[in-house]
Amino acid sequence: MKNPFLLVFICFCGIWASAQTGPGGVGSTTNNKLWLDANRGVTVSGTSVTAWADQSGNAFNAAPSAVVARPAFVSNSANGYPTIDFDGTNDEFWINDNAAFDLTQWHIFIVPLIDNQKNYNAFLVKGNDSNENYEMLGFSDASMHMPILYTDATRTFPNTTTAQLTATANIFEYSYSSAVGRDVYRNNNSIHTDNESKTPSTNNFSLYIGNERNTTGRFLDGDLAEVIMYNAPLNSAQRIIVNNYLAAKYNCTLTTNDIYVQDNAANGNFDHNVAGIGRVDAGNIQNDSQGSGVVRILNPVGLGNNEYYIWGHDNGAFGSYTTSDFPAGQGVQGRLVRVWRGTEQGSITSFDVRFDLTGLGSVTASHLRLLIDTDNDGTFADETTAGGGVVSGAALVSGNIYGFTGVTGLNNNLRFTLGTTSLAATPLPVELTEFRVAPLGDKAKIMWSTASEINHDWFVVERSEDGINFEEVLKVKGAGNSNIVKSYNETDYEPVLGTSYYRLKHVSTSGESGYSSIVSLDFKKASPDFEIAVIPNPSDGIINVEISGTTVSNANLLIHDVSGNLVVSKTIATGHLVNIVKDNGEKLSPGTYVLNIKVGNETKTQKIIVK
C-alpha cells in the first residue's frame, strides 16, 4: 500500500456484533463456542484456580469439580504468558453440558505443555471412555489420541505420529467433518489425516478439561495455555491466521505459513493481541478481524490469493500518551505509548482500520492523527504529512469508535500508533499500572497505582457477586493532574463470602468515565465456621456426613452427579453422623459426585466417590 488513509476506532457497543473478536480475529459467538485463555478470566485463591472464564462471549465458564480438583496458576510460563498446571492426580475442570458442545463437526485448538509423558493425559473430552463425542488425549509415546463414537455404534480411535507432545508449548489443531474427515496438526504440520465420513454420536455429559469422565488414571499431568473450540471446520485462511496468533503468543515456530514475523526478538516482540486478515483463494477468505485487541481491520481492497496483513502490538501502556517521539511541525502534541506493527504478505491496495478508545476519556475526532513509521527506523519523530506518516481525517463511527478508511500506507514491517493535536481535548485520564484486591483478616484490601493522571476527578471502587451487576463500595478523590507514580490503598469492610469481583471506575473532571479490567477475590473467613467429615469415602453407595464446629443446628445438603443433575437434597442436623441415601431411599449409584453443604452464609464442597 502506497498512500495515506483514513482511520476508524471501535468501542464495546452494538457494533461489536459485526466484528470478529475470536482468536486472531477469527469467529464470533456464533461459531467460536469456547475460548479459555490462561491470560484472561482466571480466578485464583492463592495460586489455586477456582474458575476459568470463557472468552468467546458465550459464558461457558469452566470450574473445578471440587476444592481438591483446583489446578495451579503459573505465571510467565510460556513466552511470558501464564498457563494452568494440572497435577496428574485430581485436578480437572468441568463445563456443564450444553447443546453448543454436542457436535457432529468441529475445529479445536489447544496449547499444552507436558510435565509427565504418561498414558492417558486427557486434555479435552466430551463423554465416557468408548463413548466419546470427541476427545484429545496424550500417550506416553507423545502421540495424540482422537477417538469418536458414531451414530451407527461403530468407533474409531486413531493416534497421531509419535513424539509430538513436549514440555514446551506447541499448537495442536483438530478438525472433523463427515465431508472431509479427521485432520490433526502440530504447529500447522499435518500429523494425522483420514477420510472418516460418519456422523459422531453426541451425548449429554459435561465437557471435561484435564480429565475424562468416569475413568481412573486419566488426569492431565501438564499445563494448558489456551483451549479454543469452533462448531465447524475453519477455512484455510482462517486456520493460518489462528495459527499465527498462537505462534506469536507462545513462541512456536509454524512448519508452514509462519507469516507473522513481528513477534521475533529482532523485530521488537510485537507478540500481543495478534490478529489478521487474508485470503488463500476466493473460497477461503478472512476479511474482517479484531480479535482480543483494540484494533480492527476490515474492508480490504485488492486482497489477492495468498495475501495477508497480520498485526500485533508491543504491550506498551494503552491509556497513556507519551510527550516524546512524535512528528515535529505537524501540530501533534502526543501519541499513545502502545505501538502496533504489521506483516503484509503480497500487496493489498487498502483497508479500513478501527480502534477501541472506550474508557480513555473524551475524544474530538478532528484532533486524532494516525502515525505511521514510513521509513521503518523505529521512530515517529521524523515523519511528515507529505511522506504519509501523519494522517488526518479521523471520523466518529459509533460510541467511542473512531477511524480512518481506505488505508493505503501500512506496508510490510511498518509500525503505527495514534497521536493527538490536543492533549487537553483528548484526555486519557488515567494510566493504571496496578489494580489488586486481597483478603486481610475479615476485610478486603484494595490497592492500585497510577503512572499518570490527566484532568482526573474520582475513583469509584465497584463490587459484584456475579461479575455482571456492580455496586459502589467506596469513592476516592483522584490526583487531578499528575505525572508521577501514585499509590492508593483502601478497604472493603464487608466483603462477600466466596468469589466476588471488583473493578475500578475513573471519572474525569469533565464527567467522562472508564473502567479497569475486572479482578476477582475468593474470600473466606479467617476461622472456618464448620468442618465436614464424609464416612466412608469412597463408599458402596451409602455415606455418613458429620458437620462440626458450628452452633447452627441445621445445614442444607445437596449432591449432584458429574452431569450437574441433582441427586440428593436434604436439610440435616449438625453435630452428629447423619446417614445419607437418595431421596427415594436408594443407595447412590457407582460414580463421582459433588457434595455441597451450606451452613448459614458459608458453603463448602467435597467430592464423593461411589464404587
C-alpha positions in Angstrom: 0.0 0.0 0.0 1.4 3.3 -1.0 -0.6 6.3 0.0 -2.2 7.8 3.2 -5.5 6.5 4.5 -8.4 7.3 6.9 -8.7 5.9 10.4 -11.6 4.2 12.3 -11.7 3.4 16.1 -14.0 0.9 17.9 -15.9 0.5 21.2 -17.6 -2.3 23.0 -21.0 -1.2 21.8 -23.6 -2.9 19.4 -21.1 -2.5 16.5 -19.1 -5.3 18.1 -21.7 -7.7 16.9 -20.3 -7.3 13.3 -16.7 -7.6 14.3 -14.9 -10.9 14.6 -13.5 -10.9 18.1 -12.5 -14.6 18.3 -8.9 -15.8 18.5 -6.7 -13.9 16.0 -9.9 -12.1 14.9 -11.5 -15.4 13.6 -15.0 -16.1 14.7 -17.8 -14.7 16.9 -20.1 -16.2 19.5 -22.0 -17.9 16.6 -19.2 -20.3 15.7 -16.4 -19.7 18.4 -18.2 -21.7 21.1 -15.4 -21.8 23.7 -12.2 -19.8 24.3 -10.2 -20.5 27.5 -7.1 -18.3 27.7 -4.9 -18.6 30.8 -4.0 -14.9 30.4 -7.7 -13.8 30.9 -10.6 -14.7 33.0 -8.8 -16.8 35.6 -9.9 -16.6 39.2 -7.4 -17.7 41.8 -7.2 -18.3 45.5 -3.5 -18.1 46.3 -2.2 -20.0 43.3 -5.2 -22.4 43.0 -7.6 -21.7 40.1 -11.2 -21.5 41.2 -12.7 -20.6 37.8 -11.6 -20.2 34.2 -14.0 -17.8 32.4 -14.9 -18.4 28.7 -13.7 -15.5 26.5 -15.9 -16.4 23.5 -18.8 -14.4 24.7 -20.9 -17.5 25.3 -20.2 -17.7 29.1 -19.4 -21.4 29.0 -17.2 -21.0 32.1 -15.0 -23.9 33.4 -14.9 -24.7 37.1 -13.1 -27.3 39.2 -15.3 -30.2 40.3 -14.2 -29.7 43.9 -11.7 -27.8 46.0 -9.2 -30.6 45.7 -9.6 -30.5 41.9 -8.2 -27.0 41.6 -5.2 -26.8 39.3 -2.4 -24.2 39.8 -1.9 -20.8 38.0 1.6 -20.5 36.7 2.7 -17.0 35.6 5.3 -16.4 32.9 5.2 -20.0 31.8 5.1 -19.8 28.0 6.9 -16.9 26.4 5.9 -14.6 29.3 2.3 -15.8 29.3 0.7 -17.9 32.1 -0.6 -21.5 32.0 -2.9 -23.6 34.1 -1.0 -26.5 35.7 -2.8 -29.8 36.2 -1.1 -32.1 38.8 -2.0 -35.5 37.2 -3.7 -36.7 40.4 -7.1 -35.0 40.8 -7.1 -31.6 39.0 -9.9 -31.1 36.5 -12.4 -28.6 35.1 -16.0 -29.2 34.2 -18.2 -27.3 31.8 -21.8 -28.2 32.1 -23.4 -29.9 29.2 -24.9 -27.6 26.6 -26.2 -28.2 23.1 -23.4 -25.9 21.8 -21.0 -28.7 22.8 -23.0 -31.6 21.3 -21.1 -31.5 17.9 -21.1 -33.5 14.7 -18.3 -31.4 13.3 -15.7 -29.2 15.0 -12.4 -27.3 14.9 -10.4 -27.4 18.1 -7.0 -25.8 19.1 -5.1 -26.5 22.3 -1.7 -25.3 23.5 -0.4 -27.9 26.0 2.9 -28.3 27.9 3.6 -31.8 29.3 5.1 -32.4 32.7 4.9 -36.2 32.6 4.7 -38.2 29.4 2.2 -40.9 30.6 -0.6 -42.8 29.0 -3.9 -41.1 29.2 -3.1 -37.4 29.6 -6.6 -36.2 29.0 -6.7 -32.6 27.6 -10.4 -32.3 26.5 -13.1 -35.0 26.5 -16.8 -34.9 25.8 -18.1 -38.3 27.0 -17.0 -41.5 28.7 -14.3 -43.8 27.6 -15.6 -45.7 24.5 -18.5 -43.2 24.3 -16.7 -40.1 23.1 -18.3 -37.4 21.1 -14.8 -36.0 20.7 -11.5 -36.2 22.6 -7.9 -35.1 22.7 -5.7 -37.3 24.9 -1.9 -37.9 25.0 0.0 -41.2 25.4 3.5 -41.9 26.8 4.9 -42.0 23.3 3.9 -38.3 23.0 1.2 -39.1 20.4 -2.3 -37.6 20.4 -5.3 -39.9 20.6 -8.6 -38.8 19.0 -11.5 -41.4 19.4 -15.0 -40.9 18.1 -18.2 -43.0 18.7 -20.5 -42.7 15.7 -24.3 -42.8 15.4 -24.1 -46.3 13.9 -22.4 -47.5 17.2 -19.0 -48.0 15.5 -15.9 -46.3 16.9 -12.6 -45.3 15.5 -9.6 -44.3 17.8 -6.5 -43.3 15.8 -3.3 -41.9 17.2 -1.1 -39.3 15.5 2.6 -40.0 14.8 4.7 -40.2 18.0 7.0 -37.6 19.6 4.5 -34.7 19.2 3.8 -33.6 22.8 6.7 -31.9 24.6 7.4 -29.9 27.8 7.3 -26.7 25.8 4.3 -25.1 24.2 3.0 -26.5 20.8 -0.2 -25.7 18.9 -2.4 -28.8 18.3 -5.3 -28.4 15.9 -8.0 -31.0 15.4 -10.9 -30.7 12.9 -13.6 -33.1 11.9 -16.5 -33.2 9.5 -18.2 -36.1 7.7 -17.5 -34.3 4.4 -13.7 -34.1 4.9 -12.7 -36.5 7.7 -10.3 -36.0 10.5 -7.3 -33.8 10.4 -4.8 -33.1 13.2 -1.9 -30.7 13.0 1.0 -29.7 15.3 2.3 -26.2 14.6 0.5 -26.3 11.3 2.2 -29.5 10.2 -0.1 -32.5 9.5 0.4 -35.4 11.9 -2.8 -37.3 11.1 -5.4 -37.3 8.4 -8.1 -39.8 7.4 -11.3 -39.9 5.4 -13.9 -40.8 8.0 -17.4 -39.9 6.8 -19.7 -41.0 9.6 -21.7 -38.8 11.9 -20.3 -38.5 15.5 -22.7 -39.5 18.3 -23.5 -36.7 20.8 -24.1 -37.2 24.5 -25.4 -35.3 27.5 -22.2 -35.3 29.6 -20.3 -32.4 30.8 -17.2 -31.3 28.9 -14.1 -32.2 30.9 -10.8 -30.3 30.7 -7.8 -32.1 32.2 -9.6 -35.5 32.8 -12.0 -38.0 31.2 -15.4 -38.7 32.8 -15.9 -41.9 34.8 -12.3 -43.2 34.3 -9.3 -43.5 36.5 -5.7 -42.6 35.8 -6.5 -40.0 33.1 -5.9 -36.8 34.9 -3.6 -34.5 32.9 -0.1 -34.1 34.2 0.9 -30.9 32.4 -0.3 -27.4 31.6 -2.8 -25.8 29.2 -2.3 -22.2 28.0 -5.3 -22.0 25.7 -8.3 -24.0 24.6 -10.3 -22.9 21.5 -13.4 -24.6 20.1 -15.4 -23.9 16.9 -18.5 -25.7 15.9 -17.3 -26.3 12.3 -14.0 -26.6 10.4 -12.4 -23.2 9.6 -11.4 -22.3 6.1 -7.7 -22.5 5.2 -7.2 -18.7 5.5 -8.7 -18.7 9.0 -6.6 -21.7 10.0 -3.4 -19.8 9.0 -4.4 -16.7 11.0 -5.3 -18.5 14.2 -2.0 -20.5 14.0 -0.1 -17.2 13.6 -1.9 -15.7 16.5 -1.0 -18.6 18.8 2.6 -19.0 17.4 3.4 -15.3 18.1 1.9 -15.5 21.6 3.6 -18.7 22.8 6.8 -18.5 20.7 6.0 -21.5 18.5 7.5 -22.0 15.0 5.0 -23.0 12.4 6.1 -25.6 9.9 4.2 -23.8 7.1 2.7 -20.4 6.6 4.6 -18.8 9.5 3.7 -15.4 8.1 3.8 -13.0 11.0 7.4 -12.2 11.9 7.0 -9.1 14.1 6.9 -11.4 17.1 10.6 -12.1 16.6 13.0 -10.5 19.1 14.9 -8.8 16.3 11.7 -7.1 15.2 10.7 -5.9 18.7 8.5 -8.7 20.1 5.1 -7.4 18.9 3.6 -10.6 20.3 0.4 -9.3 21.8 -3.2 -9.4 20.6 -2.2 -10.7 17.2 -4.9 -10.7 14.6 -5.1 -10.8 10.8 -6.9 -10.7 7.5 -6.0 -12.8 4.5 -7.1 -15.0 1.5 -6.0 -18.3 0.1 -8.4 -18.2 -2.8 -12.0 -17.0 -3.5 -13.5 -19.6 -1.2 -11.1 -19.2 1.7 -11.1 -15.6 3.0 -10.9 -13.8 6.3 -11.5 -10.1 5.6 -12.7 -8.6 8.9 -10.8 -9.2 12.1 -10.3 -7.7 15.6 -9.5 -10.5 18.0 -8.9 -9.7 21.7 -7.2 -6.3 20.9 -8.5 -2.8 20.2 -7.5 -2.6 16.5 -10.0 -3.9 13.9 -9.0 -4.1 10.2 -11.7 -4.7 7.6 -12.9 -3.9 4.0 -9.7 -4.8 2.2 -9.4 -3.7 -1.4 -7.2 -5.7 -3.7 -6.8 -8.7 -1.4 -5.4 -11.4 -3.7 -4.7 -15.1 -3.4 -2.1 -15.9 -0.7 -2.1 -12.3 0.6 -2.3 -11.4 4.3 -2.0 -8.5 6.7 -1.3 -9.7 10.3 -0.6 -7.3 13.2 0.2 -7.2 16.9 1.5 -4.7 19.5 4.5 -4.3 21.8 2.4 -4.4 25.1 3.1 -0.7 25.7 0.7 1.0 28.0 -2.8 1.6 26.5 -4.3 4.6 28.2 -1.3 6.8 28.2 0.2 9.4 25.9 3.9 10.0 25.6 5.1 13.5 25.0 8.1 12.5 23.0 8.8 10.7 19.7 6.1 12.2 17.6 6.4 14.2 14.4 7.5 17.8 14.9 5.9 20.7 13.0 2.7 18.7 12.3 0.7 20.0 15.3 0.9 16.7 17.1 1.2 17.1 20.9 1.5 13.5 22.0 0.9 9.9 21.0 -0.1 6.6 22.5 2.7 4.7 24.2 1.5 1.5 22.6 2.8 0.7 19.1 1.5 -1.8 16.6 3.4 -3.4 13.8 2.2 -5.5 10.8 3.4 -8.1 8.4 2.0 -7.7 4.9 2.3 -10.7 2.5 1.6 -9.6 -1.0 0.4 -6.1 -1.9 -3.0 -5.1 -0.6 -4.4 -1.9 -2.1 -6.2 -0.6 1.0 -8.3 -1.4 4.1 -10.1 0.3 6.9 -8.6 0.5 10.4 -10.5 0.9 13.7 -9.5 1.3 17.3 -11.4 1.0 20.5 -11.0 4.1 22.8 -13.5 3.0 25.4 -12.7 4.3 28.9 -9.9 6.7 27.7 -11.8 9.9 28.2 -13.4 12.4 25.8 -12.2 12.5 22.2 -12.5 15.1 19.4 -12.2 13.2 16.1 -10.6 16.1 14.3 -7.7 16.0 16.8 -6.7 12.4 16.1 -3.8 11.5 13.8 -2.7 8.1 12.6 1.1 8.0 12.8 3.0 5.6 10.5 6.7 4.9 10.7 7.1 5.1 6.9 10.9 4.9 6.9 10.8 1.9 9.3 13.5 3.4 11.5 11.7 2.7 14.8 10.8 6.3 15.5 7.8 8.6 14.6 9.5 11.9 15.2 10.9 12.2 11.6 7.6 11.5 9.8 5.8 14.2 7.7 2.4 14.5 6.1 3.9 14.6 2.7 5.5 11.2 3.4 2.3 9.7 4.6 3.4 9.4 8.2 0.8 11.8 9.7 -2.7 11.1 8.6 -5.7 13.2 9.5 -9.4 12.7 8.7 -10.5 10.7 11.6 -14.2 10.2 11.9 -16.5 9.0 14.7 -18.1 5.7 13.7 -20.2 5.0 16.8 -19.9 5.4 20.6 -16.2 5.5 21.3 -15.2 4.2 17.8 -13.0 6.4 15.6 -11.2 5.6 12.5 -9.6 6.1 9.1 -10.9 4.4 6.0 -9.2 3.4 2.7 -5.8 3.0 4.3 -3.0 2.7 1.7 0.1 3.4 3.8 0.6 0.4 6.0 3.2 -1.7 4.1 5.1 -4.7 5.4 7.0 -4.2 8.7 5.8 -0.7 9.4 4.8 0.5 12.9 1.7 2.6 13.6 0.1 4.3 16.6 -2.3 7.1 17.4 -1.5 10.7 18.0 -3.5 13.8 19.0 -3.1 17.5 18.2 -4.7 18.5 21.6 -3.7 16.7 24.8 -6.1 18.9 26.7 -9.1 18.0 24.5 -8.2 14.3 24.0 -7.6 13.2 27.6 -6.6 9.7 28.5 -7.2 10.5 32.2 -5.5 7.6 34.0 -2.6 5.3 33.2 -3.3 2.4 35.6 -0.3 0.3 36.4 -1.8 -2.0 39.1 -5.1 -3.0 40.5 -5.3 -5.7 43.1 -7.7 -7.0 45.8 -6.6 -9.3 48.6 -8.1 -10.7 51.8 -6.8 -9.3 55.1 -8.5 -10.9 58.1 -12.2 -10.2 57.9 -11.7 -7.3 55.4 -10.5 -7.0 51.8 -7.6 -4.6 50.9 -8.0 -2.8 47.6 -4.8 -1.4 46.1 -4.0 0.4 42.8 -1.3 2.6 41.3 -1.2 5.1 38.5 1.7 6.3 36.4 -0.1 9.5 35.3 -3.5 11.2 35.8 -4.8 14.0 33.5 -7.8 16.1 34.5 -8.9 13.2 36.7 -11.5 13.7 39.4 -12.6 10.5 41.1 -12.0 6.8 41.5 -15.0 4.6 42.3 -14.4 1.0 43.5 -17.3 -1.3 42.5 -18.1 -4.9 43.5 -20.2 -7.6 42.0 -21.2 -11.1 43.1 -21.8 -12.3 39.5 -19.3 -10.3 37.5 -22.1 -8.5 35.7 -24.1 -6.4 38.1 -21.8 -4.0 40.1 -22.5 -1.7 43.1 -20.4 1.1 44.5 -18.2 0.2 47.5 -16.2 3.4 48.0 -15.2 6.6 46.3 -11.7 8.1 46.3 -10.6 11.5 45.1 -8.2 11.4 42.2 -4.9 13.4 41.8 -6.2 15.8 39.2 -3.1 16.1 37.2 0.0 14.0 37.9 2.9 12.6 36.0 4.5 10.6 38.9 3.5 7.2 40.4 0.7 7.5 42.9 -0.5 4.6 45.0 -3.9 4.1 46.6 -4.7 1.7 49.5 -8.4 1.3 50.5 -10.5 -1.2 52.5 -13.8 -3.1 51.8 -15.0 -3.7 55.4 -17.9 -6.0 54.3 -16.5 -8.3 51.5 -18.8 -11.0 50.1 -18.1 -14.6 51.2 -16.9 -16.8 48.4 -16.0 -15.4 45.0 -16.7 -11.8 44.2 -15.5 -9.3 41.5 -14.1 -5.8 41.7 -13.5 -3.1 39.1 -12.2 0.5 39.3 -14.1 3.3 37.6 -12.2 6.5 36.9 -14.0 9.8 36.2 -12.5 12.9 34.6 -13.2 16.4 35.6 -15.5 16.7 32.5 -17.5 13.7 33.6 -16.1 11.2 31.2 -15.5 7.7 32.8 -13.9 4.4 32.1 -13.2 1.1 33.8 -10.2 -1.1 34.8 -10.2 -4.8 34.0 -12.2 -6.9 36.5 -10.3 -8.8 39.2 -11.7 -11.5 41.5 -11.5 -12.2 45.2 -12.1 -15.6 46.8 -12.9 -14.5 50.3 -13.2 -16.8 53.3 -13.4 -16.1 57.0 -10.2 -16.4 58.9 -11.7 -19.2 61.0 -14.0 -21.7 59.2 -17.5 -21.9 60.7 -17.7 -25.6 60.2 -16.0 -28.8 59.1 -17.3 -31.7 57.0 -16.5 -35.4 57.5 -17.7 -37.9 54.9 -17.5 -41.5 56.1 -16.7 -43.7 54.2 -15.3 -42.1 51.0 -15.1 -44.0 48.7 -18.3 -45.8 49.7 -20.6 -48.5 48.4 -23.4 -46.0 47.9 -24.4 -45.2 51.5 -22.4 -42.4 53.2 -22.5 -40.7 56.6 -21.9 -37.0 56.9 -20.9 -35.2 60.1 -20.9 -31.4 60.3 -18.9 -30.0 63.3 -17.6 -26.7 64.6 -20.8 -24.6 64.3 -23.5 -23.6 66.7 -26.1 -23.6 63.8 -28.4 -26.6 64.3 -29.3 -27.4 60.7 -27.5 -27.5 57.3 -28.6 -27.7 53.7 -27.1 -30.7 51.8 -27.0 -31.1 48.0 -25.4 -33.9 46.0 -25.0 -33.5 42.2 -23.7 -36.1 39.7 -20.9 -35.2 37.2 -23.5 -34.0 34.7 -24.8 -31.5 37.2 -28.1 -33.4 37.9 -29.4 -33.0 41.5 -29.4 -36.4 43.2 -30.0 -35.6 46.8 -31.4 -32.6 48.5 -31.9 -32.6 52.3 -31.8 -30.5 55.5 -29.7 -32.3 58.0 -28.8 -31.8 61.7 -25.3 -30.7 62.6 -23.1 -32.2 65.4 -23.5 -35.9 64.7 -23.3 -38.5 61.9 -26.3 -38.5 59.5 -26.9 -41.4 57.1 -27.4 -40.1 53.5 -29.2 -42.0 50.7 -31.1 -40.8 47.7 -34.4 -39.0 48.2 -36.2 -42.2 47.2 -34.3 -44.3 49.8 -31.9 -46.0 47.3 -28.2 -46.0 47.5 -26.1 -43.8 45.3 -25.1 -45.5 42.0 -21.4 -46.0 41.3 -19.7 -42.8 40.0 -18.3 -39.5 41.1 -20.5 -36.9 42.9 -20.1 -33.4 44.3 -21.4 -32.7 47.8 -22.4 -29.2 48.8 -23.0 -28.2 52.4 -24.4 -24.8 53.3 -24.4 -23.7 57.0 -25.6 -20.1 57.4 -23.9 -18.0 54.7 -20.9 -20.3 54.2 -20.8 -23.2 51.7 -18.3 -26.0 51.4 -17.8 -28.5 48.6 -16.3 -32.0 48.6 -16.0 -34.8 46.0 -17.7 -38.2 46.8 -16.7 -41.4 45.0 -19.0 -44.5 45.0 -17.6 -47.8 43.8 
